[in-house]
C-alpha cells in the first residue's frame, strides 16, 4: 500500500477514528524517538566520538600550551622536541 493510498483510506474514516489513528501514530512515533534516543546515547563512546575528543583537553591549553605539552610528552609517546 502506498502512502497516498493510506492517506486516502485515513480520510474516509470517521472523525473519532481519525483522532484515534492520529493519537496512535503520535504515541508510536514518540516511542520510536525515545528508543532511538536511548540507543544513540548508549552508542556514543567517548573514545570513538571525534567531537568529544576535540574538546577533551585542558581549558588552559591556549594560554599554557607549552607547559601542558611538556607534561604530556613522554618518551614512549612518539613525540620529540625539535630545537
SULNOR-V976334 format. One line per field, one symbol per residue. phi: phi as a letter, one per 20 degrees, with the letter a starting at -180 (. if undefined). psi: psi as a letter, one per 30 degrees, with the letter a starting at -180 (. if undefined). burial: b if it has 24 or more other ideal C-beta (glycine too) atoms within 12 Angstrom, else e. A space follows every 50 residues. Layout:
BEGIN
phi=???
psi=???
burial=???
END
This chain:
BEGIN
phi=.efffffffffeffgfffffffffffffffffffffffffffefegfeef ffffdebffegfecfffffffffdgefnecede
psi=kleeeeeeeefflleeeeeeeeeeeeeeeeeeeeeeeeeeeefjkfefjf eeeegiakfgeefheeeeeeeejlefffklkk.
burial=eeeeeeeeeeeeeeeeeeeeeeeeeeeeeeeeeeeeeeeeeeeeeeeeee eeeeeeeeeeeeeeeeeeeeeeeeeeeeeeeee
END
